[in-house]
């Protein structure tokens, strides 16, 4: 074998080697960029889950999450929990830890969805259903799944704060999704939104029962109208 052939083979070997090293370094950096948060109550209390460090995914503040589950208390046990625009699934997985019978997640961002899958694996995959895609397009599928179950459901909506093109009407579209929910099969609907937004008092057969502010974010609660 001539010197030129040997040199060419060495170049190929080093090229493959450096690609492998670069892939490992990139993967490590991506993991290092992720934040972590803890499950704060229930079966998996103290377990760490990851939150992707990307612009379009926000982690619900610890105080906000604590307030939410202080409101829901033990009523969540043996109920379904749907987290729409789920990101890493930090709310739905908290519900799972606190006794929800089945949890459902929808996420459109590939990075966030991968983190969501890993977080589910750390806890209880058997009680979780996750779907990749746009929440506005996939919601009907999830809704059909939960309304076919015997248990009533909680829905948590945390739409993006108009951070990507075509999302200026995100809250109008979110309200349209909520209007599809069958109140007779629902325990509660919670919407996390920008504080400056005034959510309607009634959405379909649901009425606003509580509103709590947390700086730039506010949670508004809806329950089936009383007869």
C-alpha positions in Angstrom: 0.0 0.0 0.0 1.4 3.4 -1.0 2.0 6.3 1.4 -0.9 8.3 -0.2 -3.3 5.4 0.5 -2.1 5.0 4.0 -2.5 8.8 4.6 -6.0 8.8 3.2 -7.0 5.9 5.4 -5.6 7.7 8.5 -7.6 10.8 7.6 -10.8 8.7 7.4 -10.1 7.1 10.7 -9.4 10.4 12.4 -12.4 11.9 10.8 -14.7 9.2 12.2 -13.0 9.4 15.6 -13.5 13.2 15.8 -17.1 12.9 14.8 -17.7 10.4 17.7 -15.9 12.7 20.1 -17.9 15.7 18.8 -21.2 13.9 19.2 -20.3 12.9 22.8 -19.2 16.4 23.7 -22.4 17.9 22.1 -24.6 15.4 23.9 -22.9 16.2 27.2 -23.2 19.9 26.8 -26.9 19.5 25.9 -27.5 17.6 29.1 -25.5 20.1 31.2 -27.7 22.9 29.8 -30.9 21.3 31.2 -32.2 22.5 34.5 -33.5 20.2 37.2 -36.4 20.4 39.6 -37.8 18.1 42.3 -41.1 16.4 42.7 -42.4 18.2 45.8 -45.0 15.7 47.2 -46.4 12.2 47.0 -44.9 8.9 46.0 -42.0 10.3 44.1 -41.2 13.2 46.4 -37.6 14.4 46.1 -37.1 12.7 42.7 -35.3 14.9 40.2 -36.7 15.6 36.7 -35.1 17.7 34.0 -36.3 20.9 32.3 -34.9 21.7 28.9 -33.1 25.0 28.7 -34.9 26.3 25.6 -36.6 29.6 24.9 -40.0 28.2 24.2 -40.4 26.1 27.3 -40.9 27.6 30.7 -40.9 25.8 34.0 -43.8 26.6 36.3 -42.4 28.3 39.4 -42.1 26.2 42.5 -44.4 28.5 44.5 -47.0 28.3 41.7 -46.8 24.5 41.5 -47.1 24.3 45.3 -50.2 26.6 45.3 -51.8 24.5 42.5 -51.5 21.2 44.4 -52.5 22.8 47.7 -55.7 23.8 45.9 -56.3 20.3 44.4 -55.3 18.5 47.6 -56.3 14.8 47.7 -59.1 15.3 45.1 -56.6 14.5 42.4 -56.2 10.9 43.6 -57.6 8.3 41.1 -58.4 11.0 38.6 -57.0 11.6 35.1 -54.7 14.5 34.6 -54.0 16.1 31.2 -51.1 18.6 30.8 -51.5 20.4 27.5 -48.4 22.3 26.2 -46.6 20.1 28.7 -42.9 20.9 28.1 -41.0 18.6 30.4 -44.2 17.5 32.2 -43.4 18.9 35.6 -47.0 19.6 36.5 -48.5 16.3 35.2 -45.7 14.3 36.8 -46.4 16.0 40.1 -50.0 15.0 39.7 -48.8 11.4 39.0 -46.8 11.4 42.2 -49.8 12.6 44.2 -52.0 9.7 43.1 -53.5 10.6 39.6 -54.6 7.3 38.0 -53.4 8.2 34.5 -51.6 11.3 33.1 -51.5 12.6 29.5 -49.0 14.9 27.9 -48.8 16.8 24.6 -45.6 18.6 23.5 -44.6 19.9 20.1 -40.9 20.8 20.7 -38.5 17.9 19.9 -36.0 18.8 22.6 -38.7 19.2 25.3 -40.5 16.0 24.2 -37.3 14.0 24.5 -36.8 15.3 28.0 -40.5 14.6 28.8 -40.0 11.0 27.7 -36.9 10.6 29.9 -38.7 12.1 32.9 -41.6 9.7 32.5 -39.2 6.8 32.4 -37.8 7.9 35.8 -41.2 7.7 37.4 -44.0 5.5 36.2 -44.3 5.0 32.4 -47.3 2.6 32.8 -49.5 5.5 34.0 -48.5 8.0 31.4 -49.5 8.6 27.8 -47.5 11.1 25.8 -48.0 12.5 22.3 -45.7 14.5 20.1 -47.2 17.3 18.1 -49.0 20.6 18.2 -51.4 20.7 21.2 -54.1 22.5 19.1 -54.0 19.6 16.6 -53.6 16.7 19.0 -56.0 17.8 21.8 -59.0 16.1 20.3 -57.2 12.7 20.3 -56.3 13.1 24.0 -59.8 14.3 24.9 -61.4 11.3 23.3 -59.0 9.0 25.3 -59.8 10.6 28.7 -63.5 10.9 28.1 -63.6 7.2 27.3 -62.4 6.5 30.8 -64.6 6.1 33.9 -62.7 8.6 36.0 -63.2 12.3 35.8 -60.3 14.5 34.6 -58.2 17.6 35.4 -56.9 19.7 32.6 -53.9 22.0 32.9 -53.2 24.5 30.1 -50.0 26.4 30.0 -49.9 27.9 26.5 -46.7 29.6 25.3 -46.5 33.4 25.9 -46.8 34.1 22.1 -43.1 33.2 21.7 -43.3 31.8 18.2 -44.8 32.8 14.9 -48.5 32.4 14.5 -49.1 32.4 18.3 -50.6 35.9 18.7 -54.0 34.3 19.2 -52.8 31.6 21.5 -55.4 32.3 24.2 -58.3 32.5 21.9 -57.3 29.1 20.5 -56.8 27.7 24.0 -60.3 28.8 25.0 -61.7 27.1 21.9 -60.0 23.9 23.1 -61.6 24.3 26.6 -65.0 24.7 25.1 -64.8 21.2 23.7 -64.5 19.7 27.2 -67.4 17.8 28.5 -68.1 19.3 31.9 -69.9 16.2 33.2 -66.6 14.3 32.9 -64.4 17.0 34.3 -63.2 17.9 37.8 -61.5 21.2 37.0 -59.6 23.1 34.3 -56.6 25.3 35.2 -55.1 27.8 32.9 -51.7 29.4 33.5 -51.5 32.6 31.6 -50.0 36.1 31.5 -51.2 38.2 34.4 -52.4 41.1 32.2 -54.9 38.8 30.5 -58.5 38.7 31.8 -59.8 35.3 31.2 -63.6 34.9 30.7 -65.9 34.2 33.6 -67.4 31.3 31.7 -66.1 28.9 29.1 -68.7 26.5 27.8 -70.3 24.7 30.7 -67.4 25.7 33.0 -67.3 28.7 35.3 -64.4 30.6 36.8 -64.0 29.8 40.5 -60.6 31.1 41.4 -57.8 33.4 40.1 -54.4 33.6 41.8 -51.5 35.9 40.7 -47.8 35.0 40.8 -46.0 38.0 39.3 -46.1 37.8 35.5 -48.0 34.5 35.7 -51.6 33.9 36.9 -53.5 30.7 37.4 -57.3 30.8 36.7 -59.4 27.8 37.8 -62.6 26.6 36.2 -65.1 24.0 37.4 -68.4 22.7 36.1 -71.3 25.1 36.6 -73.5 24.2 39.6 -77.2 23.4 38.8 
